[in-house]
């Protein structure tokens, strides 16, 4: 009986570990480093979670005036914290400029390499490294 319980616990643990590992992806699987993009917009949502922090910005097309919500993936929370980020660094309603790489599938998503706060935020003009796996740029 104890062997069945122990076996069940081990199998459950393997499923949990396998599931979280499968949920993680490589940069190259989802984003294209040959397609850089820079967007300026208003932060609408911040998800400070593992394995990656995501934030969303409303970006206004200068030609049409149409507003589109973009998702920007950054690195893991611990990597961002080492680079000066905190959970409240990005605030909903704040304007930011974000540079990175486009999603391969054409979705309005990007892998952020750096984020610059605008003059309306608590840290005006500051540029922070997004700690993403696709980031090869050095932030001054």
N, C-alpha and C positions, 0 to 999 in steps of 0.2 A: 504494500500500500504506500509506504514512504517513497519507494522508487518511482511510482506513478506520479506522486505529487511533485517530487524533485524534477522529474522529467518534464512535467507540465510547466513548472516555473522556468526551467531552462529554455524550453521552446517558446514560451511567451516573451522572455527577454530577448531571444534572437529575433523574433518578429518585430518587436519594438525598435531594436537597433537597426534592423534591416529596413524598416519602413522609413525611419528618419534619414538614413543614408541615401535611400532611393529618392527622397524628396529634394536632396541637395543636387546641384548641377554644376557643370563647369561653365566658365565664361563663354568659351568658344561654342558650346552647344546652343546657347541662346542669343548671344550678342555678336555683332560684327565689328571688329576693331578697325576695319577699313572704311567704316561709315560713321565718322565722327559727327556729333551734333551738339549745338549749344542752344539752350532754351532759356527764356526769361518769363517768369510767371509768378502767380500767387499760390502759396502753399495751401492745399485744401485738406490734407490728411497726412499724419505721420504714424507709421507702424514700427515701433521699436521692439523688434522680436528677432529671435534666432531662426534660421541661420543667417538672414540678411535683414537689414533695416530698409524699409521702403518708405518713400514719401511721394506725394502726388501734387502736381501743380496744374493750375488752369493757365493755359497759354493762349494768347490772343493772336490770331493770324493778322499781320499788318495789312495784307491786301484785302481780305474778305471781312475782317472783323469777327470771324467765327472763333469761339472759344472751345478749346479741346483740352480734356484732362489727360495728362501724361503721368505715367508711373516711372519712378526712378529708383533703381536698386543700388544700395550702397553695400559696404562690407558688413561684417558681424558687429554687434554692439561693443564687444571688448576691443576690437580693432579701432572702432571710431573713438572710443573713450581714450585710447592711447594717443590719438591725434587731436585731442582737445574737445571732442564732442560730448555733449550731455543729452539726456532725454529731452530736455526743453530747449536745446539749441535752435531747432527749427520750430517755428510757431505758426499755427494756422492763421492765415491772413497776411503773413509776411511775404514780401517779394524777394525772390532769389534768382540768380542766374546759375544754371547747372550745365556742365559740359560732360560729355561721355560718348558712349557708342550705342547706336540704334539696335533694336531687336531684329533678329534675322527674319522673323515671320511677318514683319510689317505692322505689328501692333504698336500702339502709342506707348511704348515702353523703352527704357534705356538703362544702361549700366552707367551710373554716375562715376566720374573720376574726380571732379572737384565741384564745390558749391561755393558761390560767392553771395554773401549777405548784402542786401541793398542798404541804402542810407536810412530806410524806415525801420530797420530792425535794431535789436539791442547791440549788435556787433557790426556796425556799418562798414561796408567795404572789405570785411575780412573774408579771406578765401580759405576753406578747409578741404583737406584731402578726404575723399569719400571712402578710403580704405577698401576699395573694391578689388576683386581679383583681376579685373581687366585693366586696371589703372597702371600705366607705365609712366605717367607724367609726374614730375616733381612740382609741388606747390611751393611758391616763394613765401 
